[in-house]
Amino acid sequence: MPNIKSAIKRVSVTEHKTLRNRMVKSQTKTAIKKFDAAVAESNASAEMLSAASSAVDKAASKGVISKNAANREKARMAREMAKA
C-alpha cells in the first residue's frame, strides 16, 4: 500500500478505471457473442450487426480497445454477415 497521498489517489483512480474498462469490455464481448450465435443459427439481422458494431465503437471511443482493433472486429462481423 502506498504511503504518499498522490500514490494513494492513483491506486483508487486506477481501480475505478479498471472496473469501468472491465464492464465495457464485457458488454462488447457479449454483443459480439450474440451476433456470432445469430450468424451460426442463420438468423442474423442488420440490427444485430449494428448493435454489435455500436458496442465495439463505444469501447474504442472510451479507449478500452484500440481503434484499429475495433475496425478489424467490425470488418470481421461484416464479412460473416455477408456470408450468411
N, C-alpha and C positions, 0 to 999 in steps of 0.2 A: 504494500500500500504506500502510495507517495506521501511525503510529508509537506511538500510545498503546495501552497494554495492553488496556484495555476495548474499544477500537475493533477491535483485532486479534481479540479473542474474538467480538465481534459479527459480524465477517466470517465466522469459522468456523461459528458457530451458524446464520447465515443460509444458508450453503452446505448444511449438513445439512438444514435445514428445506426448502429449495428442492428438494433431491433427494427427500425424502420426499413433498412435495407433487406433484412430477412423477410419481413412481411411483403414487401413489394416483389421480391424475387419469387416468393411462394405463390403469390397471386398470378404472376406471369407464367410460372411453370404450370399452374392449374389450368389457365386459359389455353395454353399450348397443348396440354394433355387432352383437354376436352375436344379441341379441334382435331387432334390426331385420332382420337377414338371415333369421332364422327366420320372422318375420312375412311377409316378402316371399315366402318359399317355402311359406307357409301351413301350417307345422308348428310353430308356436309353442305352448308349453305354459305352464301356470300356474307350473311350477317355474322356467322361464326368466324369466318376469316377476318372480317372487320373488327370483331371484338378481340380476337387474339392479337391482331396487329396493333390495335389500340393499347392493349396491355403491354406489349413489347415496347411501343413508342414511349409510354409513360415511364417504364423502367429506365429507358435510355435518357429521357429528359431529366430524371432525378439522379442520374449518374450511377445507377446500380449496375447497369451493363453498358458497354461502350456502344457508340453509335454504329460502328461497323458490325458488331455482333448482332445488334438489333436488325440492321438491314439484311444481314445474312439469314437470320431466322425468318424474317418476313418473306424473303425470296424463296426459302425452302418451303414455307407453307403455301405460297402461291403456286409453286411447281406441283406440290401434292394436290392442290385444288384443281389444277388444270388436268392432271392425270385422271382424277376421279370423275 
